Amino acid sequence: QVQLVESGGGLVQPGGSLRLSCAASGSFFSVNAMGWYRQGPGKQRELVAVIRSGDNRNYADSVKGRFTISRDNAKNTVYLQMNSLKSEDTAVYYCAADIQRDEIIRTVLRYWGQGTQVTVSS
């Protein structure tokens, strides 16, 4: 059983900051890419940021320069530091991780967290 548990969402004023965390737990061999997606009201889910092996990071254009993704491999945890938040950042944020369950059977599956609400409003 693999679980991704997110924390850190909430209500913040425009221009404020929040830090999201997502920890992977359970039985698995390795965690490959980890990332954050979001789904705003009436919108499709979109990629916000991803971090891959070798610290390769990619961001959506809308968050470049404001958001920073990082990870602690020892803790199988990914973080999203969100600064200069805007009302359009309001969404449910989902953590995702590509996980290899078994060392011999190299199948990699994507797992999702339950989502955490981020609301940017004055």
Phi and psi restraints in degrees (range 20) as a CNS / XPLOR table:
assign (resid 1 and name C) (resid 2 and name N)
       (resid 2 and name CA) (resid 2 and name C) 1.0 -116.4 20.0 2
assign (resid 2 and name N) (resid 2 and name CA)
       (resid 2 and name C) (resid 3 and name N) 1.0 134.7 20.0 2
assign (resid 2 and name C) (resid 3 and name N)
       (resid 3 and name CA) (resid 3 and name C) 1.0 -130.9 20.0 2
assign (resid 3 and name N) (resid 3 and name CA)
       (resid 3 and name C) (resid 4 and name N) 1.0 142.6 20.0 2
assign (resid 3 and name C) (resid 4 and name N)
       (resid 4 and name CA) (resid 4 and name C) 1.0 -114.8 20.0 2
assign (resid 4 and name N) (resid 4 and name CA)
       (resid 4 and name C) (resid 5 and name N) 1.0 122.7 20.0 2
assign (resid 4 and name C) (resid 5 and name N)
       (resid 5 and name CA) (resid 5 and name C) 1.0 -117.2 20.0 2
assign (resid 5 and name N) (resid 5 and name CA)
       (resid 5 and name C) (resid 6 and name N) 1.0 120.7 20.0 2
assign (resid 5 and name C) (resid 6 and name N)
       (resid 6 and name CA) (resid 6 and name C) 1.0 -99.9 20.0 2
assign (resid 6 and name N) (resid 6 and name CA)
       (resid 6 and name C) (resid 7 and name N) 1.0 155.9 20.0 2
assign (resid 6 and name C) (resid 7 and name N)
       (resid 7 and name CA) (resid 7 and name C) 1.0 -155.9 20.0 2
assign (resid 7 and name N) (resid 7 and name CA)
       (resid 7 and name C) (resid 8 and name N) 1.0 162.6 20.0 2
assign (resid 7 and name C) (resid 8 and name N)
       (resid 8 and name CA) (resid 8 and name C) 1.0 109.3 20.0 2
assign (resid 8 and name N) (resid 8 and name CA)
       (resid 8 and name C) (resid 9 and name N) 1.0 -5.3 20.0 2
assign (resid 8 and name C) (resid 9 and name N)
       (resid 9 and name CA) (resid 9 and name C) 1.0 -72.2 20.0 2
assign (resid 9 and name N) (resid 9 and name CA)
       (resid 9 and name C) (resid 10 and name N) 1.0 175.5 20.0 2
assign (resid 9 and name C) (resid 10 and name N)
       (resid 10 and name CA) (resid 10 and name C) 1.0 157.7 20.0 2
assign (resid 10 and name N) (resid 10 and name CA)
       (resid 10 and name C) (resid 11 and name N) 1.0 -164.9 20.0 2
assign (resid 10 and name C) (resid 11 and name N)
       (resid 11 and name CA) (resid 11 and name C) 1.0 -102.9 20.0 2
assign (resid 11 and name N) (resid 11 and name CA)
       (resid 11 and name C) (resid 12 and name N) 1.0 131.4 20.0 2
assign (resid 11 and name C) (resid 12 and name N)
       (resid 12 and name CA) (resid 12 and name C) 1.0 -143.0 20.0 2
assign (resid 12 and name N) (resid 12 and name CA)
       (resid 12 and name C) (resid 13 and name N) 1.0 150.8 20.0 2
assign (resid 12 and name C) (resid 13 and name N)
       (resid 13 and name CA) (resid 13 and name C) 1.0 -79.2 20.0 2
assign (resid 13 and name N) (resid 13 and name CA)
       (resid 13 and name C) (resid 14 and name N) 1.0 154.7 20.0 2
assign (resid 13 and name C) (resid 14 and name N)
       (resid 14 and name CA) (resid 14 and name C) 1.0 -54.1 20.0 2
assign (resid 14 and name N) (resid 14 and name CA)
       (resid 14 and name C) (resid 15 and name N) 1.0 137.0 20.0 2
assign (resid 14 and name C) (resid 15 and name N)
       (resid 15 and name CA) (resid 15 and name C) 1.0 90.3 20.0 2
assign (resid 15 and name N) (resid 15 and name CA)
       (resid 15 and name C) (resid 16 and name N) 1.0 -9.6 20.0 2
assign (resid 15 and name C) (resid 16 and name N)
       (resid 16 and name CA) (resid 16 and name C) 1.0 -82.7 20.0 2
assign (resid 16 and name N) (resid 16 and name CA)
       (resid 16 and name C) (resid 17 and name N) 1.0 -175.3 20.0 2
assign (resid 16 and name C) (resid 17 and name N)
       (resid 17 and name CA) (resid 17 and name C) 1.0 -131.8 20.0 2
assign (resid 17 and name N) (resid 17 and name CA)
       (resid 17 and name C) (resid 18 and name N) 1.0 152.5 20.0 2
assign (resid 17 and name C) (resid 18 and name N)
       (resid 18 and name CA) (resid 18 and name C) 1.0 -144.9 20.0 2
assign (resid 18 and name N) (resid 18 and name CA)
       (resid 18 and name C) (resid 19 and name N) 1.0 153.7 20.0 2
assign (resid 18 and name C) (resid 19 and name N)
       (resid 19 and name CA) (resid 19 and name C) 1.0 -126.3 20.0 2
assign (resid 19 and name N) (resid 19 and name CA)
       (resid 19 and name C) (resid 20 and name N) 1.0 121.6 20.0 2
assign (resid 19 and name C) (resid 20 and name N)
       (resid 20 and name CA) (resid 20 and name C) 1.0 -97.5 20.0 2
assign (resid 20 and name N) (resid 20 and name CA)
       (resid 20 and name C) (resid 21 and name N) 1.0 146.4 20.0 2
assign (resid 20 and name C) (resid 21 and name N)
       (resid 21 and name CA) (resid 21 and name C) 1.0 -128.9 20.0 2
assign (resid 21 and name N) (resid 21 and name CA)
       (resid 21 and name C) (resid 22 and name N) 1.0 150.8 20.0 2
assign (resid 21 and name C) (resid 22 and name N)
       (resid 22 and name CA) (resid 22 and name C) 1.0 -147.6 20.0 2
assign (resid 22 and name N) (resid 22 and name CA)
       (resid 22 and name C) (resid 23 and name N) 1.0 120.4 20.0 2
assign (resid 22 and name C) (resid 23 and name N)
       (resid 23 and name CA) (resid 23 and name C) 1.0 -113.0 20.0 2
assign (resid 23 and name N) (resid 23 and name CA)
       (resid 23 and name C) (resid 24 and name N) 1.0 132.7 20.0 2
assign (resid 23 and name C) (resid 24 and name N)
       (resid 24 and name CA) (resid 24 and name C) 1.0 -92.9 20.0 2
assign (resid 24 and name N) (resid 24 and name CA)
       (resid 24 and name C) (resid 25 and name N) 1.0 133.3 20.0 2
assign (resid 24 and name C) (resid 25 and name N)
       (resid 25 and name CA) (resid 25 and name C) 1.0 -138.0 20.0 2
assign (resid 25 and name N) (resid 25 and name CA)
       (resid 25 and name C) (resid 26 and name N) 1.0 163.1 20.0 2
assign (resid 25 and name C) (resid 26 and name N)
       (resid 26 and name CA) (resid 26 and name C) 1.0 117.9 20.0 2
assign (resid 26 and name N) (resid 26 and name CA)
       (resid 26 and name C) (resid 27 and name N) 1.0 -159.7 20.0 2
assign (resid 26 and name C) (resid 27 and name N)
       (resid 27 and name CA) (resid 27 and name C) 1.0 -103.6 20.0 2
assign (resid 27 and name N) (resid 27 and name CA)
       (resid 27 and name C) (resid 28 and name N) 1.0 114.1 20.0 2
assign (resid 27 and name C) (resid 28 and name N)
       (resid 28 and name CA) (resid 28 and name C) 1.0 -159.8 20.0 2
assign (resid 28 and name N) (resid 28 and name CA)
       (resid 28 and name C) (resid 29 and name N) 1.0 165.0 20.0 2
assign (resid 28 and name C) (resid 29 and name N)
       (resid 29 and name CA) (resid 29 and name C) 1.0 -88.4 20.0 2
assign (resid 29 and name N) (resid 29 and name CA)
       (resid 29 and name C) (resid 30 and name N) 1.0 -47.0 20.0 2
assign (resid 29 and name C) (resid 30 and name N)
       (resid 30 and name CA) (resid 30 and name C) 1.0 -155.0 20.0 2
assign (resid 30 and name N) (resid 30 and name CA)
       (resid 30 and name C) (resid 31 and name N) 1.0 155.9 20.0 2
assign (resid 30 and name C) (resid 31 and name N)
       (resid 31 and name CA) (resid 31 and name C) 1.0 -110.3 20.0 2
assign (resid 31 and name N) (resid 31 and name CA)
       (resid 31 and name C) (resid 32 and name N) 1.0 122.0 20.0 2
assign (resid 31 and name C) (resid 32 and name N)
       (resid 32 and name CA) (resid 32 and name C) 1.0 -90.8 20.0 2
assign (resid 32 and name N) (resid 32 and name CA)
       (resid 32 and name C) (resid 33 and name N) 1.0 -119.4 20.0 2
assign (resid 32 and name C) (resid 33 and name N)
       (resid 33 and name CA) (resid 33 and name C) 1.0 -67.9 20.0 2
assign (resid 33 and name N) (resid 33 and name CA)
       (resid 33 and name C) (resid 34 and name N) 1.0 145.6 20.0 2
assign (resid 33 and name C) (resid 34 and name N)
       (resid 34 and name CA) (resid 34 and name C) 1.0 -130.6 20.0 2
assign (resid 34 and name N) (resid 34 and name CA)
       (resid 34 and name C) (resid 35 and name N) 1.0 147.3 20.0 2
assign (resid 34 and name C) (resid 35 and name N)
       (resid 35 and name CA) (resid 35 and name C) 1.0 -159.0 20.0 2
assign (resid 35 and name N) (resid 35 and name CA)
       (resid 35 and name C) (resid 36 and name N) 1.0 176.6 20.0 2
assign (resid 35 and name C) (resid 36 and name N)
       (resid 36 and name CA) (resid 36 and name C) 1.0 -126.5 20.0 2
assign (resid 36 and name N) (resid 36 and name CA)
       (resid 36 and name C) (resid 37 and name N) 1.0 136.1 20.0 2
assign (resid 36 and name C) (resid 37 and name N)
       (resid 37 and name CA) (resid 37 and name C) 1.0 -121.1 20.0 2
assign (resid 37 and name N) (resid 37 and name CA)
       (resid 37 and name C) (resid 38 and name N) 1.0 164.6 20.0 2
assign (resid 37 and name C) (resid 38 and name N)
       (resid 38 and name CA) (resid 38 and name C) 1.0 -145.8 20.0 2
assign (resid 38 and name N) (resid 38 and name CA)
       (resid 38 and name C) (resid 39 and name N) 1.0 154.7 20.0 2
assign (resid 38 and name C) (resid 39 and name N)
       (resid 39 and name CA) (resid 39 and name C) 1.0 -136.4 20.0 2
assign (resid 39 and name N) (resid 39 and name CA)
       (resid 39 and name C) (resid 40 and name N) 1.0 109.7 20.0 2
assign (resid 39 and name C) (resid 40 and name N)
       (resid 40 and name CA) (resid 40 and name C) 1.0 -83.3 20.0 2
assign (resid 40 and name N) (resid 40 and name CA)
       (resid 40 and name C) (resid 41 and name N) 1.0 168.4 20.0 2
assign (resid 40 and name C) (resid 41 and name N)
       (resid 41 and name CA) (resid 41 and name C) 1.0 -57.4 20.0 2
assign (resid 41 and name N) (resid 41 and name CA)
       (resid 41 and name C) (resid 42 and name N) 1.0 123.6 20.0 2
assign (resid 41 and name C) (resid 42 and name N)
       (resid 42 and name CA) (resid 42 and name C) 1.0 72.2 20.0 2
assign (resid 42 and name N) (resid 42 and name CA)
       (resid 42 and name C) (resid 43 and name N) 1.0 12.5 20.0 2
assign (resid 42 and name C) (resid 43 and name N)
       (resid 43 and name CA) (resid 43 and name C) 1.0 -118.4 20.0 2
assign (resid 43 and name N) (resid 43 and name CA)
       (resid 43 and name C) (resid 44 and name N) 1.0 164.3 20.0 2
assign (resid 43 and name C) (resid 44 and name N)
       (resid 44 and name CA) (resid 44 and name C) 1.0 -82.4 20.0 2
assign (resid 44 and name N) (resid 44 and name CA)
       (resid 44 and name C) (resid 45 and name N) 1.0 157.2 20.0 2
assign (resid 44 and name C) (resid 45 and name N)
       (resid 45 and name CA) (resid 45 and name C) 1.0 -66.3 20.0 2
assign (resid 45 and name N) (resid 45 and name CA)
       (resid 45 and name C) (resid 46 and name N) 1.0 136.2 20.0 2
assign (resid 45 and name C) (resid 46 and name N)
       (resid 46 and name CA) (resid 46 and name C) 1.0 -132.3 20.0 2
assign (resid 46 and name N) (resid 46 and name CA)
       (resid 46 and name C) (resid 47 and name N) 1.0 152.7 20.0 2
assign (resid 46 and name C) (resid 47 and name N)
       (resid 47 and name CA) (resid 47 and name C) 1.0 -74.4 20.0 2
assign (resid 47 and name N) (resid 47 and name CA)
       (resid 47 and name C) (resid 48 and name N) 1.0 132.9 20.0 2
assign (resid 47 and name C) (resid 48 and name N)
       (resid 48 and name CA) (resid 48 and name C) 1.0 -99.8 20.0 2
assign (resid 48 and name N) (resid 48 and name CA)
       (resid 48 and name C) (resid 49 and name N) 1.0 -51.8 20.0 2
assign (resid 48 and name C) (resid 49 and name N)
       (resid 49 and name CA) (resid 49 and name C) 1.0 -160.8 20.0 2
assign (resid 49 and name N) (resid 49 and name CA)
       (resid 49 and name C) (resid 50 and name N) 1.0 150.5 20.0 2
assign (resid 49 and name C) (resid 50 and name N)
       (resid 50 and name CA) (resid 50 and name C) 1.0 -140.5 20.0 2
assign (resid 50 and name N) (resid 50 and name CA)
       (resid 50 and name C) (resid 51 and name N) 1.0 145.5 20.0 2
assign (resid 50 and name C) (resid 51 and name N)
       (resid 51 and name CA) (resid 51 and name C) 1.0 -129.5 20.0 2
assign (resid 51 and name N) (resid 51 and name CA)
       (resid 51 and name C) (resid 52 and name N) 1.0 127.0 20.0 2
assign (resid 51 and name C) (resid 52 and name N)
       (resid 52 and name CA) (resid 52 and name C) 1.0 -112.4 20.0 2
assign (resid 52 and name N) (resid 52 and name CA)
       (resid 52 and name C) (resid 53 and name N) 1.0 178.9 20.0 2
assign (resid 52 and name C) (resid 53 and name N)
       (resid 53 and name CA) (resid 53 and name C) 1.0 -56.5 20.0 2
assign (resid 53 and name N) (resid 53 and name CA)
       (resid 53 and name C) (resid 54 and name N) 1.0 144.9 20.0 2
assign (resid 53 and name C) (resid 54 and name N)
       (resid 54 and name CA) (resid 54 and name C) 1.0 78.7 20.0 2
assign (resid 54 and name N) (resid 54 and name CA)
       (resid 54 and name C) (resid 55 and name N) 1.0 13.7 20.0 2
assign (resid 54 and name C) (resid 55 and name N)
       (resid 55 and name CA) (resid 55 and name C) 1.0 64.8 20.0 2
assign (resid 55 and name N) (resid 55 and name CA)
       (resid 55 and name C) (resid 56 and name N) 1.0 27.7 20.0 2
assign (resid 55 and name C) (resid 56 and name N)
       (resid 56 and name CA) (resid 56 and name C) 1.0 -76.1 20.0 2
assign (resid 56 and name N) (resid 56 and name CA)
       (resid 56 and name C) (resid 57 and name N) 1.0 121.0 20.0 2
assign (resid 56 and name C) (resid 57 and name N)
       (resid 57 and name CA) (resid 57 and name C) 1.0 -122.0 20.0 2
assign (resid 57 and name N) (resid 57 and name CA)
       (resid 57 and name C) (resid 58 and name N) 1.0 143.3 20.0 2
assign (resid 57 and name C) (resid 58 and name N)
       (resid 58 and name CA) (resid 58 and name C) 1.0 -135.6 20.0 2
assign (resid 58 and name N) (resid 58 and name CA)
       (resid 58 and name C) (resid 59 and name N) 1.0 146.4 20.0 2
assign (resid 58 and name C) (resid 59 and name N)
       (resid 59 and name CA) (resid 59 and name C) 1.0 -130.7 20.0 2
assign (resid 59 and name N) (resid 59 and name CA)
       (resid 59 and name C) (resid 60 and name N) 1.0 151.8 20.0 2
assign (resid 59 and name C) (resid 60 and name N)
       (resid 60 and name CA) (resid 60 and name C) 1.0 -67.0 20.0 2
assign (resid 60 and name N) (resid 60 and name CA)
       (resid 60 and name C) (resid 61 and name N) 1.0 146.3 20.0 2
assign (resid 60 and name C) (resid 61 and name N)
       (resid 61 and name CA) (resid 61 and name C) 1.0 -57.2 20.0 2
assign (resid 61 and name N) (resid 61 and name CA)
       (resid 61 and name C) (resid 62 and name N) 1.0 -33.8 20.0 2
assign (resid 61 and name C) (resid 62 and name N)
       (resid 62 and name CA) (resid 62 and name C) 1.0 -68.6 20.0 2
assign (resid 62 and name N) (resid 62 and name CA)
       (resid 62 and name C) (resid 63 and name N) 1.0 -16.4 20.0 2
assign (resid 62 and name C) (resid 63 and name N)
       (resid 63 and name CA) (resid 63 and name C) 1.0 -117.5 20.0 2
assign (resid 63 and name N) (resid 63 and name CA)
       (resid 63 and name C) (resid 64 and name N) 1.0 -4.3 20.0 2
assign (resid 63 and name C) (resid 64 and name N)
       (resid 64 and name CA) (resid 64 and name C) 1.0 -57.4 20.0 2
assign (resid 64 and name N) (resid 64 and name CA)
       (resid 64 and name C) (resid 65 and name N) 1.0 133.9 20.0 2
assign (resid 64 and name C) (resid 65 and name N)
       (resid 65 and name CA) (resid 65 and name C) 1.0 86.3 20.0 2
assign (resid 65 and name N) (resid 65 and name CA)
       (resid 65 and name C) (resid 66 and name N) 1.0 -12.1 20.0 2
assign (resid 65 and name C) (resid 66 and name N)
       (resid 66 and name CA) (resid 66 and name C) 1.0 -115.1 20.0 2
assign (resid 66 and name N) (resid 66 and name CA)
       (resid 66 and name C) (resid 67 and name N) 1.0 -35.8 20.0 2
assign (resid 66 and name C) (resid 67 and name N)
       (resid 67 and name CA) (resid 67 and name C) 1.0 -108.7 20.0 2
assign (resid 67 and name N) (resid 67 and name CA)
       (resid 67 and name C) (resid 68 and name N) 1.0 146.9 20.0 2
assign (resid 67 and name C) (resid 68 and name N)
       (resid 68 and name CA) (resid 68 and name C) 1.0 -133.3 20.0 2
assign (resid 68 and name N) (resid 68 and name CA)
       (resid 68 and name C) (resid 69 and name N) 1.0 125.9 20.0 2
assign (resid 68 and name C) (resid 69 and name N)
       (resid 69 and name CA) (resid 69 and name C) 1.0 -99.8 20.0 2
assign (resid 69 and name N) (resid 69 and name CA)
       (resid 69 and name C) (resid 70 and name N) 1.0 141.8 20.0 2
assign (resid 69 and name C) (resid 70 and name N)
       (resid 70 and name CA) (resid 70 and name C) 1.0 -149.5 20.0 2
assign (resid 70 and name N) (resid 70 and name CA)
       (resid 70 and name C) (resid 71 and name N) 1.0 167.9 20.0 2
assign (resid 70 and name C) (resid 71 and name N)
       (resid 71 and name CA) (resid 71 and name C) 1.0 -146.9 20.0 2
assign (resid 71 and name N) (resid 71 and name CA)
       (resid 71 and name C) (resid 72 and name N) 1.0 153.6 20.0 2
assign (resid 71 and name C) (resid 72 and name N)
       (resid 72 and name CA) (resid 72 and name C) 1.0 -116.4 20.0 2
assign (resid 72 and name N) (resid 72 and name CA)
       (resid 72 and name C) (resid 73 and name N) 1.0 102.6 20.0 2
assign (resid 72 and name C) (resid 73 and name N)
       (resid 73 and name CA) (resid 73 and name C) 1.0 -65.2 20.0 2
assign (resid 73 and name N) (resid 73 and name CA)
       (resid 73 and name C) (resid 74 and name N) 1.0 -32.2 20.0 2
assign (resid 73 and name C) (resid 74 and name N)
       (resid 74 and name CA) (resid 74 and name C) 1.0 -65.3 20.0 2
assign (resid 74 and name N) (resid 74 and name CA)
       (resid 74 and name C) (resid 75 and name N) 1.0 -28.7 20.0 2
assign (resid 74 and name C) (resid 75 and name N)
       (resid 75 and name CA) (resid 75 and name C) 1.0 -104.4 20.0 2
assign (resid 75 and name N) (resid 75 and name CA)
       (resid 75 and name C) (resid 76 and name N) 1.0 1.4 20.0 2
assign (resid 75 and name C) (resid 76 and name N)
       (resid 76 and name CA) (resid 76 and name C) 1.0 50.4 20.0 2
assign (resid 76 and name N) (resid 76 and name CA)
       (resid 76 and name C) (resid 77 and name N) 1.0 45.7 20.0 2
assign (resid 76 and name C) (resid 77 and name N)
       (resid 77 and name CA) (resid 77 and name C) 1.0 -126.5 20.0 2
assign (resid 77 and name N) (resid 77 and name CA)
       (resid 77 and name C) (resid 78 and name N) 1.0 138.9 20.0 2
assign (resid 77 and name C) (resid 78 and name N)
       (resid 78 and name CA) (resid 78 and name C) 1.0 -118.3 20.0 2
assign (resid 78 and name N) (resid 78 and name CA)
       (resid 78 and name C) (resid 79 and name N) 1.0 145.1 20.0 2
assign (resid 78 and name C) (resid 79 and name N)
       (resid 79 and name CA) (resid 79 and name C) 1.0 -123.1 20.0 2
assign (resid 79 and name N) (resid 79 and name CA)
       (resid 79 and name C) (resid 80 and name N) 1.0 154.2 20.0 2
assign (resid 79 and name C) (resid 80 and name N)
       (resid 80 and name CA) (resid 80 and name C) 1.0 -133.9 20.0 2
assign (resid 80 and name N) (resid 80 and name CA)
       (resid 80 and name C) (resid 81 and name N) 1.0 107.9 20.0 2
assign (resid 80 and name C) (resid 81 and name N)
       (resid 81 and name CA) (resid 81 and name C) 1.0 -88.7 20.0 2
assign (resid 81 and name N) (resid 81 and name CA)
       (resid 81 and name C) (resid 82 and name N) 1.0 120.6 20.0 2
assign (resid 81 and name C) (resid 82 and name N)
       (resid 82 and name CA) (resid 82 and name C) 1.0 -115.2 20.0 2
assign (resid 82 and name N) (resid 82 and name CA)
       (resid 82 and name C) (resid 83 and name N) 1.0 116.2 20.0 2
assign (resid 82 and name C) (resid 83 and name N)
       (resid 83 and name CA) (resid 83 and name C) 1.0 -116.5 20.0 2
assign (resid 83 and name N) (resid 83 and name CA)
       (resid 83 and name C) (resid 84 and name N) 1.0 164.8 20.0 2
assign (resid 83 and name C) (resid 84 and name N)
       (resid 84 and name CA) (resid 84 and name C) 1.0 48.8 20.0 2
assign (resid 84 and name N) (resid 84 and name CA)
       (resid 84 and name C) (resid 85 and name N) 1.0 48.6 20.0 2
assign (resid 84 and name C) (resid 85 and name N)
       (resid 85 and name CA) (resid 85 and name C) 1.0 -66.0 20.0 2
assign (resid 85 and name N) (resid 85 and name CA)
       (resid 85 and name C) (resid 86 and name N) 1.0 145.0 20.0 2
assign (resid 85 and name C) (resid 86 and name N)
       (resid 86 and name CA) (resid 86 and name C) 1.0 -120.0 20.0 2
assign (resid 86 and name N) (resid 86 and name CA)
       (resid 86 and name C) (resid 87 and name N) 1.0 162.9 20.0 2
assign (resid 86 and name C) (resid 87 and name N)
       (resid 87 and name CA) (resid 87 and name C) 1.0 -60.5 20.0 2
assign (resid 87 and name N) (resid 87 and name CA)
       (resid 87 and name C) (resid 88 and name N) 1.0 -32.7 20.0 2
assign (resid 87 and name C) (resid 88 and name N)
       (resid 88 and name CA) (resid 88 and name C) 1.0 -72.6 20.0 2
assign (resid 88 and name N) (resid 88 and name CA)
       (resid 88 and name C) (resid 89 and name N) 1.0 -5.2 20.0 2
assign (resid 88 and name C) (resid 89 and name N)
       (resid 89 and name CA) (resid 89 and name C) 1.0 -83.4 20.0 2
assign (resid 89 and name N) (resid 89 and name CA)
       (resid 89 and name C) (resid 90 and name N) 1.0 -7.2 20.0 2
assign (resid 89 and name C) (resid 90 and name N)
       (resid 90 and name CA) (resid 90 and name C) 1.0 -60.1 20.0 2
assign (resid 90 and name N) (resid 90 and name CA)
       (resid 90 and name C) (resid 91 and name N) 1.0 124.9 20.0 2
assign (resid 90 and name C) (resid 91 and name N)
       (resid 91 and name CA) (resid 91 and name C) 1.0 -177.5 20.0 2
assign (resid 91 and name N) (resid 91 and name CA)
       (resid 91 and name C) (resid 92 and name N) 1.0 169.8 20.0 2
assign (resid 91 and name C) (resid 92 and name N)
       (resid 92 and name CA) (resid 92 and name C) 1.0 -89.1 20.0 2
assign (resid 92 and name N) (resid 92 and name CA)
       (resid 92 and name C) (resid 93 and name N) 1.0 126.1 20.0 2
assign (resid 92 and name C) (resid 93 and name N)
       (resid 93 and name CA) (resid 93 and name C) 1.0 -101.4 20.0 2
assign (resid 93 and name N) (resid 93 and name CA)
       (resid 93 and name C) (resid 94 and name N) 1.0 129.1 20.0 2
assign (resid 93 and name C) (resid 94 and name N)
       (resid 94 and name CA) (resid 94 and name C) 1.0 -116.0 20.0 2
assign (resid 94 and name N) (resid 94 and name CA)
       (resid 94 and name C) (resid 95 and name N) 1.0 136.4 20.0 2
assign (resid 94 and name C) (resid 95 and name N)
       (resid 95 and name CA) (resid 95 and name C) 1.0 -90.5 20.0 2
assign (resid 95 and name N) (resid 95 and name CA)
       (resid 95 and name C) (resid 96 and name N) 1.0 144.0 20.0 2
assign (resid 95 and name C) (resid 96 and name N)
       (resid 96 and name CA) (resid 96 and name C) 1.0 -136.1 20.0 2
assign (resid 96 and name N) (resid 96 and name CA)
       (resid 96 and name C) (resid 97 and name N) 1.0 146.3 20.0 2
assign (resid 96 and name C) (resid 97 and name N)
       (resid 97 and name CA) (resid 97 and name C) 1.0 -143.3 20.0 2
assign (resid 97 and name N) (resid 97 and name CA)
       (resid 97 and name C) (resid 98 and name N) 1.0 136.3 20.0 2
assign (resid 97 and name C) (resid 98 and name N)
       (resid 98 and name CA) (resid 98 and name C) 1.0 -93.7 20.0 2
assign (resid 98 and name N) (resid 98 and name CA)
       (resid 98 and name C) (resid 99 and name N) 1.0 113.2 20.0 2
assign (resid 98 and name C) (resid 99 and name N)
       (resid 99 and name CA) (resid 99 and name C) 1.0 -121.9 20.0 2
assign (resid 99 and name N) (resid 99 and name CA)
       (resid 99 and name C) (resid 100 and name N) 1.0 133.1 20.0 2
assign (resid 99 and name C) (resid 100 and name N)
       (resid 100 and name CA) (resid 100 and name C) 1.0 -96.5 20.0 2
assign (resid 100 and name N) (resid 100 and name CA)
       (resid 100 and name C) (resid 101 and name N) 1.0 115.2 20.0 2
assign (resid 100 and name C) (resid 101 and name N)
       (resid 101 and name CA) (resid 101 and name C) 1.0 -74.9 20.0 2
assign (resid 101 and name N) (resid 101 and name CA)
       (resid 101 and name C) (resid 102 and name N) 1.0 -34.8 20.0 2
assign (resid 101 and name C) (resid 102 and name N)
       (resid 102 and name CA) (resid 102 and name C) 1.0 -130.2 20.0 2
assign (resid 102 and name N) (resid 102 and name CA)
       (resid 102 and name C) (resid 103 and name N) 1.0 141.9 20.0 2
assign (resid 102 and name C) (resid 103 and name N)
       (resid 103 and name CA) (resid 103 and name C) 1.0 -67.0 20.0 2
assign (resid 103 and name N) (resid 103 and name CA)
       (resid 103 and name C) (resid 104 and name N) 1.0 -37.1 20.0 2
assign (resid 103 and name C) (resid 104 and name N)
       (resid 104 and name CA) (resid 104 and name C) 1.0 -86.5 20.0 2
assign (resid 104 and name N) (resid 104 and name CA)
       (resid 104 and name C) (resid 105 and name N) 1.0 -48.1 20.0 2
assign (resid 104 and name C) (resid 105 and name N)
       (resid 105 and name CA) (resid 105 and name C) 1.0 -84.8 20.0 2
assign (resid 105 and name N) (resid 105 and name CA)
       (resid 105 and name C) (resid 106 and name N) 1.0 106.2 20.0 2
assign (resid 105 and name C) (resid 106 and name N)
       (resid 106 and name CA) (resid 106 and name C) 1.0 -88.1 20.0 2
assign (resid 106 and name N) (resid 106 and name CA)
       (resid 106 and name C) (resid 107 and name N) 1.0 19.1 20.0 2
assign (resid 106 and name C) (resid 107 and name N)
       (resid 107 and name CA) (resid 107 and name C) 1.0 -61.3 20.0 2
assign (resid 107 and name N) (resid 107 and name CA)
       (resid 107 and name C) (resid 108 and name N) 1.0 132.9 20.0 2
assign (resid 107 and name C) (resid 108 and name N)
       (resid 108 and name CA) (resid 108 and name C) 1.0 -112.3 20.0 2
assign (resid 108 and name N) (resid 108 and name CA)
       (resid 108 and name C) (resid 109 and name N) 1.0 127.1 20.0 2
assign (resid 108 and name C) (resid 109 and name N)
       (resid 109 and name CA) (resid 109 and name C) 1.0 -118.7 20.0 2
assign (resid 109 and name N) (resid 109 and name CA)
       (resid 109 and name C) (resid 110 and name N) 1.0 151.4 20.0 2
assign (resid 109 and name C) (resid 110 and name N)
       (resid 110 and name CA) (resid 110 and name C) 1.0 -94.7 20.0 2
assign (resid 110 and name N) (resid 110 and name CA)
       (resid 110 and name C) (resid 111 and name N) 1.0 129.4 20.0 2
assign (resid 110 and name C) (resid 111 and name N)
       (resid 111 and name CA) (resid 111 and name C) 1.0 -113.3 20.0 2
assign (resid 111 and name N) (resid 111 and name CA)
       (resid 111 and name C) (resid 112 and name N) 1.0 151.6 20.0 2
assign (resid 111 and name C) (resid 112 and name N)
       (resid 112 and name CA) (resid 112 and name C) 1.0 -123.6 20.0 2
assign (resid 112 and name N) (resid 112 and name CA)
       (resid 112 and name C) (resid 113 and name N) 1.0 146.3 20.0 2
assign (resid 112 and name C) (resid 113 and name N)
       (resid 113 and name CA) (resid 113 and name C) 1.0 -81.1 20.0 2
assign (resid 113 and name N) (resid 113 and name CA)
       (resid 113 and name C) (resid 114 and name N) 1.0 176.5 20.0 2
assign (resid 113 and name C) (resid 114 and name N)
       (resid 114 and name CA) (resid 114 and name C) 1.0 -82.2 20.0 2
assign (resid 114 and name N) (resid 114 and name CA)
       (resid 114 and name C) (resid 115 and name N) 1.0 -13.7 20.0 2
assign (resid 114 and name C) (resid 115 and name N)
       (resid 115 and name CA) (resid 115 and name C) 1.0 97.5 20.0 2
assign (resid 115 and name N) (resid 115 and name CA)
       (resid 115 and name C) (resid 116 and name N) 1.0 144.4 20.0 2
assign (resid 115 and name C) (resid 116 and name N)
       (resid 116 and name CA) (resid 116 and name C) 1.0 -135.4 20.0 2
assign (resid 116 and name N) (resid 116 and name CA)
       (resid 116 and name C) (resid 117 and name N) 1.0 134.8 20.0 2
assign (resid 116 and name C) (resid 117 and name N)
       (resid 117 and name CA) (resid 117 and name C) 1.0 -80.7 20.0 2
assign (resid 117 and name N) (resid 117 and name CA)
       (resid 117 and name C) (resid 118 and name N) 1.0 131.0 20.0 2
assign (resid 117 and name C) (resid 118 and name N)
       (resid 118 and name CA) (resid 118 and name C) 1.0 -119.4 20.0 2
assign (resid 118 and name N) (resid 118 and name CA)
       (resid 118 and name C) (resid 119 and name N) 1.0 122.1 20.0 2
assign (resid 118 and name C) (resid 119 and name N)
       (resid 119 and name CA) (resid 119 and name C) 1.0 -122.5 20.0 2
assign (resid 119 and name N) (resid 119 and name CA)
       (resid 119 and name C) (resid 120 and name N) 1.0 123.2 20.0 2
assign (resid 119 and name C) (resid 120 and name N)
       (resid 120 and name CA) (resid 120 and name C) 1.0 -110.7 20.0 2
assign (resid 120 and name N) (resid 120 and name CA)
       (resid 120 and name C) (resid 121 and name N) 1.0 111.3 20.0 2
assign (resid 120 and name C) (resid 121 and name N)
       (resid 121 and name CA) (resid 121 and name C) 1.0 -159.9 20.0 2
assign (resid 121 and name N) (resid 121 and name CA)
       (resid 121 and name C) (resid 122 and name N) 1.0 147.7 20.0 2
